[in-house]
Amino acid sequence: MAERPFIYRFSTDLRLDDHAGLAAAASRGGVLPTIVIDDALAVRLKASPRRAAFFCSAVAALDAELREMGSRLVVRRGAPGKILAEIARATGAGGAAWSASYHAQGIDDDRRLQSELEEAGLVALVVHDAPAIPPEESAAARGADGAGYRAFAPYFERWWKLAVASYENPLLLRFTASEPGGEPLPQAREFGSPDEGMAAGSAAARVLLERFLADRAAQYGAAAAIPSENGTSQLSAHISFGTISARTIARRVRERLGDPFALGEERTSLRLFLRALARRDFFLQLSWFFPGATEQPLQEKMQGFALAQDHPGLDAWRAGKTGYPLVDAGIRQLHQTGWMHPHVRAVAASLLCFDLSVDWRVGRDEWNRWLVEDDPAVATGNWQWIAGVGADMAQFPRIYNPLRQRRRYDPDGTYARRWIPELRHVPREAWHGRADDSPQLSLALFERDAYPQPVVDHAVAARAFLARYRAFVSP
């Protein structure tokens, strides 16, 4: 009896190597590679033009890889349940597999699709591919009720000890010759985006990883927090769309840690990088086990805390015109590139949540319009962490002083001047110290027609927020 094909539905896992979902599908039969552009995916892509361009470029790269292997990507648009069932009937496929989602809507959609396919008599496999360590694996190691971790420190301790699986078995990955027909590859313009020709796909991701490991990983601990330096891996969009596996990254970094000739600074840097990767896994498992926290604070004690939906300074924050150079540079970097330096994100988010007392969901949804990366569960986890309503178990919110942060991490204004044209004429020496310590810096920063005055007095706003916070949690 001839082997039946098995469908693999790609989504945000756009690669062929080290792929848990493809391995699961290949164990059932020849793989029929498929991608379904449904309404939920289209909404995410239409939200950010650069995201749409990146996604379409990654899909084209995936299709090119498949064609090199004698296959091709079957593209369909519409409801996944109906389309996958139709393809299965046309090809005799025994079922379908796909990578699990980790945000609330995606989890619900996965369960609904699984039920639809099983009711049609098909096997439906939902596979953990996005994290380096699957949620159930870390939860099982925890014991207790197996409900996952709510605090990062014990999670990371466990994550560090768990082995990272590998699905690098190219000889086992085979594709079916079945041809169910399909539609054209997605184009950025169908999502309202100009075709920007962004470099995406697994080959581009691997180049970025190897370049990071060769050139910057050893100094990550010192350079990653400096926004003017290219100290991060720049892999966030690639990880979110699965053009490279988090497992691949974790294993490569762990291999470097195993080098007996690695120096102490390099080892510290590699551990910090793995900690950042583990934090992403942590937020994925948090959303997996606590999907209700997608729109509500994870901390029950904060669920009745009043948060504003607007503020006189909100539009200035959105536009990168708050009068705080580090914050404004980050937001303008986001607008121009689709990415913002990680530490600057924390400072900008802190200004919104504490100085303006605006709802963290307003900030999350605003940045969703600009970011290339598409990791809703991670975005929610990070925003709740900064806002003091999520998994950060500190007694009080961590409020960043935007002036102090600029002096510490951008002391000569290199980053601010790069992204804020109004400040490019300010010489390096004028940036040192406080703005009011230097008449030249004060005039250049706050000239009426050039760069705005701060939208709020940070010290006053921070004290007012903390007073309101204390009154709420300790009435």
N, C-alpha and C positions, 0 to 999 in steps of 0.2 A: 504494500500500500504506500502510495506517494506521501511524503511528508507535507503537512499543511503549512502554509505560510503563517506568520504572526506579525501583526501590525505594531510598529512603534510610532507613537505620536510625539513628535518633537514640540517643544514650546519654548521654555527658557533654559534649554540644555543643548545648545547648538554646536555640537562637536561629535566626533566618532571615537575619540580615545578616552580611556579611563572612564567609561560610561556605565553606571550601574543599571540604568534602564535598558540600554541596548543589550547588555549582557543577559538580563532577565528575559528579554524578548527572544534573543538568539538561542537560549536554552529550550525554547518551545518550537523553533522552526526557523526557516529562512525569513529574514526580517524584511518587511515591507515598510520603508521609511516614509512617513507621512507628516504633514503639518496642516493643522486646521486653524484658519484665521477666524475666530469667533468674535462675538460682540465684546466680551470682556477684554480680550487681547487688544482689539481695535481701539477700545477706549483708553487703555494704558498707552498705546502708541500715539494716539492723537493728542494726548495730553502734552507731549514734549516732542517738538520737531526733530531735535537731535537724537532722541531715543528711537524714533521711527527710522531715521536714516541708519543708525547703528544696527538695529534689528534687521533691516532689509539687507544690509551689506553682509551681516553674519549668515543670514539664510542663503544668500547667493554663494558665499564661501563654502557652506555645508553642502549645497547641491553640487558644486564643483568637485568636492572631495568624493562624494558619492559616485559621480560620473567617472572619476578615475578608477573606481572599483567596479565599474560595469553596471551601476545602478543609477537611480535618480530620485529626487525628492518629489513625492506626490503632494501637490498643493490643492487644498480645497478651502472654500469659504462658506461658513454657515454654522449650524448647531452641531457640536462634536458627536453627540450620541447618534443622531440620524446619519451623519456622514460616515462614521466608523462602521456602523452596522451595514450600510450600503456597500462599503469597500469590502467588508468581510464576506458578504453574500456574493459579490462579483468575483472574488479571488479564492474563495474557500478558506479564508483565514480562520484560525481557531479562536482568535481573540485579539486583544490589544493591551499594550503596556504604555505607561507614561510616567513622567517624573512628578512626584508629589508637590503640591503647593503648600505654602506655610502661612498665608494670611487667610483671614476668616472666609472671605468670599471664595477664594480658590479652594479651600478645604471643602466647603459646601458643594462647589461645582464638581470636585473630584468624586465625592460620594454619590452625587446625583448621576454622574456619568457611569460610575461603576455599577450602580443599580440598573441603569438603562441597558447596558451591555449584557449584564448577567441575565436580565429578564429576556433578552433576545437569544439566550443560549450560548453566549460567548464568554470566554475567560477574560477577566479584567484585572490587570496587575498595576497597582499604584506603588511606585518604587522611590525610596529615598535616594536622591542623587545630589541635591544641592549642597548639603552640609558635608564637612569632612567626617564628622561622627554623627550617625543618624540619631534622632531624638530618643527612640526606644532603647538604643544601645547605652546611651549615657544614663537614661532613667533606670534601666535594669541594673546597672552598676551601683546606682544610688540605693536600690532596695526600697524599703519603706512601702509606700503605696504606689510607687512607680509612676508618679504624676509629674515628674520633671522637676527642674530646679527653678527657684524664684530669685536666687542670689547668685551673682557671678563667681565670687571667690571659690566656693565649694565646687561649683560646676567646672571651673578651669582646672582645679586640682584633679578632678576625675578625668576631664578631657585629656589632660597631659599624659595620663597613664594608659589611655586606651590606644590600641593599635589602629592605624588607618588602613582600611582595605584598599586593594588594587583591583581594577577591572581591565588591566592591560593584557587582553588575550586576543590579539588580532586574528589568529588562525581560527578561533571559534566564532568570529563575527562574519556571518555570511548573509547575503541578501537574496531575496527571491527574484525570479525572472518574471513574476506576474506583473502585468501592466494594466491597472484599473483605470487609467486615464486621469487627467488632472487639469489644473488651471495654471495660468502664468505665475511665476514667482512674484511675491509681494514687492511693490515699488513704494518708495518713500512718499511719492506724491499722492498715493491713494489715502494716506493718513494726514494729508494737508501739510506735508513737509517737502521742502526743496531737497533734491538729491545732492547731499554734501560730499558724497564719496568717502565716507568715514572708513578708516582702517579697522576692520572687524574680522572675526573668524578665528579659528583655533591656531592657525599659523602666526597671526599677529599677536595673539595672547602669549604663545610660547616664547616669542621673541622678547616681549616685555618682561616676562618672568626671568628669563636667562640674563637679560641685561640688568635687571634689578639685582639678581644674585651676584653677578660679576662686579657691578660697579657701585652699588649703594647699600646693599644689605648689611655689610659690616659696620656701616655708620648709621644705621637706621635709628638706633637709640638716641643719638645726639641730633640727627638731622630731621627726623620725621615731624617734629613739632615746629620747625622753622618754615613758615610758608613761602619765603623767598627762595628756598632751596628745593631742588627736585629730589626730596628724600624719601618719598613714598613709592609704592610699587606701580601706581596708576592702573591697577587691575580691577577696580571696583565694577566698572561696566561689564568687563569680560566675565567676571565671576557671576554677576547678576543674571547675565544671559547665557551662562554656561558654556562659553566658548573655551573655557578652561575649567578643569575640575578643582574644587577646593581641596580634594584629596591629593591631587598631583602637587599642588603648592605645598601642602603640609608635609608630604613625604620628602619633597626636594629640600625643604628647609631643615627637616629633621636629619636628613643625610648630611647636610653641612654641619649641623651641630655635632654629629658623630665624628667629624674630622679631628683626629688627635692633635693636629697642628693649628687648629683654630685658636685665635687669641681671645683673651678675656672680654675685650670690648665687642668683638664680633659675636661671641656667644651671648652676651647680654642683649645685643641688638636682635639676634635671631629669636631669642626667647620673647622679646617684646613684640616682634612681628607675629609670632605664633599666637601670642595673647590676643592681638587684634583680630586674627583670623578666628580664634576660638570665640571671641565676643560675637562675631557674626553667627556662628553656630548656636551660641547661647540664645540670641534673639529669635532664631528660627525655632528652636525647641520651646522657647517661651510661648510663642504664638501657636505652636502646634498643640501644646497642652492647655493653654489658656486663651483660646481664640476670642473670648469675650473682651479681652484687653485691647483689641484692635481699635475700638472707639471709646473705651472707658478706661480710666486709670487702673493699672494693675494693683496699686495700693488701695485697698478698700477704704481706708481712713480718708483718702483724698477725693472720693467720688462725689461728695457734695460741695467741694470747694469751688467758689464762683470764679469763672474765668471770662474775660472780656472777649467779644468777637471783633471789636474795633477799638481804635485809639487814634487820637490826632496825629501820632507819629507813625502809624502803621504803613501808610503809603510811602513815607520816606524810607522806612525799613525795607519795603519791597523793592524800592528803586535803588537802594544803596546810597542814600543821601541822609544818613542819620547824624552826620557830624562826628562820627567815631571812625577814624580812618581804617582800622583793621577790619571792622565789620563791613564797611562800605566796599573795601577792596575785595573781600570775599564774595559779597553778593554780586558785584560786577564781574568778577571772575566766573561765577556761576552763569551769569547771563551770556557771557561771551564764549564760554567753552563747554558748558554742560557739566562742569565739575567744580567743586570747591574744596580747598585744603581742609582735611579733617579737623584740625585743631581750630581753625577759623570758624568752621561750622558750629562748634560748641560755643564759641564766644558770641556769634551772631544769634544763635538760638537762645542763649541766656539773656541777651538784651531784649528779645521779643517776649520771652516768658516772664521775666522778672522786672525789668525796667519799664516795659510797657504793659505788663500783666495781661498779655493776650494769650488766648487759648493755644496750646501747643499744636492742636490739630490744624489751626489756621496756617502756622508755619510749615508743617509737614505738607499740607496740600499745595501751598504756594511753591515750595521747592520741587514738588512733583512735576510742575509745569516746565521746569528747566533742566532737571537732572537727566543725564543719559542713562544711568543705572536704574534698574527697575526691581527694587527689593522692598515691597511694601511692609513686610514683617520686620525687616531690619530698620527701615525708616521709622516705623512706629516705636520700636524698642529704643532707638537712639533718642528720639524726641521725648519720650516719657522719661528716660534716664536723665536728660538735661533738665526737664521741667520739674523733677523731684516727685513724680507721681508713679514711677515705674519700678524697675528692679534695683535701682541704687538705694541701698538701705541706710544711707547717711541720715543722721538725726535731723539735719536741716538741709535745704537745697544748696547746691554748690553754685553760687552766684559769681560769675566772672566779672571782674572790673575791666571794661574794654580799653581804658587808657593804660592801666598797668600791664595788661596782656600785650598791647602794642609795644610798650617800652621794653618788655622782656623778649618778645619773639620777633619783633620787627624794629629793632632799636634805631636803625638809620633810615627807616622808611622805604627800603628797597621794594618790598611787596606792595605797600600802599601806593607808591609812585608809579609802579608798573600798571596798576589797574585804575587809578584815579587821575585822569588827565589834568584836573584842576590843581593837582599837587606836584606835578612833575618838575616844576620850576624850583621847588624848595630844595636847597642843597642838603647833602647828607648830614653835615655837621649841625644843621639846624634842628634835626629830629631828636637829638639826644636830650634826655631830661623831660620835664613836664612842659606842656605847651605854654603855660604862663611863665615859665622860667626864661623863655626866649622870645623877645619882642618880634624877631623875624619870623619864627614859627607861628606865633599867635596871629600875626597879621596875614601870613600866607594861608594858614588853615581856615581862618574865619572871615576872609574878605567877603563883603556882602554879595557880590555878583559871581563869586567863584565857588567857594566851598561853604556849606551851611554850618551854622551853630549847632551844637548837640540838641537833639529833639527832646531830651530829658536830662536832668542832672542825675547822673548815675548814683551818687551817694544818697541823695534824698529818695530816689525811687526804690533803691534796694532796701533801705531801712523801712520804708512804708510797706513794701511787700512782706518782709520778714515779720513785721508787727502783725499784719493781717494773717500770715501763716501761723504764727504762734497762737493767736487768738482762736484760730479754727481748730488746731490739733490739740490745744490744751485750754478749753473754755473754762 
